[in-house]
Amino acid sequence: MFRNTYDSDNTVFSPQGRLHQVEYALEAVKQGSAAVGLRSNTHAILLALKRSSGELASYQQKMFRIDDHVGIAIAGLTSDARVLSNFMRQQAMGSKMVFNRPIPVNRLVSAIADKAQVNTQEYGRRPYGVGFLVIGLDHTGPHLYEFSPSGTSFEYFAVSIGARSQSAKTYLEKHFESFADCSLEDLIRHGLHALRETLQQDKELTTNNTSIGILGLSGVHESAGTSVNFRILEGPPIEPYLQSMQPKEVPPPSSASVPPPTSGDEDVQMSE
């Protein structure tokens, strides 16, 4: 992407009808490490790939708990994510204080989308450089939303954001029809397989670089007393899920078509 006359401010449209500053913010989301979200009839889960700035540094936080029934995974600028997650917590707290009930998930996602849209329209502001995957649970069941810096939000059965997320989307598109009836363990295994598609060739998923967020009843590998509230698994607790992954299929090498050998006894036909 190159600088041009129409990207100095986010309120200026280009002749093609584009807002370049908003597109640059969407590009910042693509530079972040990948995050994957899936939902079934009973559970909604998030999986994220954590990055480290160096061998001596800790891994960055990729998931945030908003309320007992809402959690998010991020891709993009962590500082912007921290500001927006605090805003979401304030909205959830206000709903409990005023209405004495958990905030509906779609209303919470609409609130941050409206907040982000203001920054694409008013002079002197910049769009947020972060994208969210939001999972929530209410009386209608589990939900999964994607929020983007442009101020738009969509509900999905499964989705991925971040670097090389298209590879994960390809896997999800092939298998999403089976997600509705999956158990928690099968759903997490599908999510890990999709997240593995975003890795570089020499990388593997480990307990250090992987985070799993779960919303729903506890699974086989969790303690029996675990509630349906949102919880984040990191470190040794995710080892059983990593062990359940199937080996990655390696496509067979394509054999080059070799023309059949010709014997020297054949007559050569000359064109007249």
Disulfide bonds with the S-S distance in Angstrom:
none
